[in-house]
Amino acid sequence: MITHTTIKNFKSHRKTSLSLSCLNILTGLNGVGKSSVFQALLLLRQSYLKNRLHEGIDLNKPLCNIGLVADARYQYATDDIIEFGIQIDQQQNLLMQFQTNELDSTFLKLAKKPAYSHLNQISLFNRKFQYLSAARLAPQESYPKDSYSVEKERQISNELGKCELIAHFLYYYGSEKIPFDNLKHPQSPFDDLLSQTNAWFREISPNNQVIIKNNQINFEIKHQFHLENNQRSTNEFKPENVGFGISYALPIIVAVLAAEKNSLLLIENPESHLHPQAQAKLAELMALAAQNGVQICIETHSEHIINGTLVAIKNYQSEQRGIAHDKVRIYYFERDEIHHATQSIAVPVSEEGRITYPPRGFFDQFKKDIKTLMGF
């Protein structure tokens, strides 16, 4: 598990240091560096997968596209070094420094060779990793087949976190038992991935069943609804005809349910196209997985994701079902307008799931609107 990360001179990050735990939530204003935290990790992974990390970092493809060194370097840097650091389980440190003097290059060269070993044992660099971006695929008529990426590397996505392999993944691993008992939905007697996916999915879309069809060269996803108090079911519907939120939520549910201990999941905007109750259920599911030692990092603008997490903390205190408060980190991001640099503010959470002293701007729009409506 990554217990600490540092970013220096990268995009808007003049110098950022984050202490991480099992469930990590990044929130705050638009354009202040939340996504760049994910990109720093993605750059390390994509360069490792290309077998180039021993020389430096490839700024583009397949996980993220930064552009040129000039785009990657913090504008007001006082030196020509970009630095990424990660600490693993408070023991192994990986500190990498890169030269930025070739501003028109797409490759960041190592400034000096770092001391590290056994990177393949770190979730960021192995098959215990998933990236689900804000640009997840909209409903599709068909989904591609990629036997190596899914069956050997256990990936839901190859390109920019689009989750294009979700149908193949769910088809191939659907009969596997989910790793953790506390993730079992009470409405399903079965513990396989497909059954549990459908059980949790029905929290998003009632009575909806996901059906995966193998067309040999690709896969299709269909949706069928069971009628209450009736043995009948509806016809099968294409994803395009059942709403965007359903397609956006499916990869999250599958990735969380399938994750093993010490896996790393980067999830952007889990709330996309979902109503508040669905967002709260996703927060509950992610909290339950994180309690087991799955490391989940979320970028969100949703107070329902935040509140759902706080409810999970409260439930853990009272019922031991949810997540312990010390396994949660919440950061509010804003901008230092003097240096045009990212500022990250740790938001402490109590054992009761309360935020006593939230930073200014932290989901306070509702209070502002109520004051206006009440005439205060």
Secondary structure, DSSP 8 states (H G I E B T S, - for coil): -EEEEEEEEETTEEEEEEE--SEEEEEESTTSSHHHHHHHHHHHHHHHHTT-TTTEEE-BSSS-B--SHHHHB-TT-SSSEEEEEEEETTTEEEEEEEE---TT-SEEEBSS------GGGSGGGSSSEEEE-TT-----S-EE--HIIIIIT--S-SSTT--TTHHHHHHHHTTSB-S-GGG--TT-S--BHHHHHHHHHHHHSTTEEEEEEE-SSEEEEEEEEB-TTSS-B---B-GGGS-HHHHHHHHHHHHHHH--TT-EEEEE-TTTT--HHHHHHHHHHHHHHHHTT-EEEEE---HHHHHHHHHHHHHHHHHS-S--GGGEEEEEEEEETTTTEEEEEE----TTS--SS--TTSS-HHHHHHHHHHT-
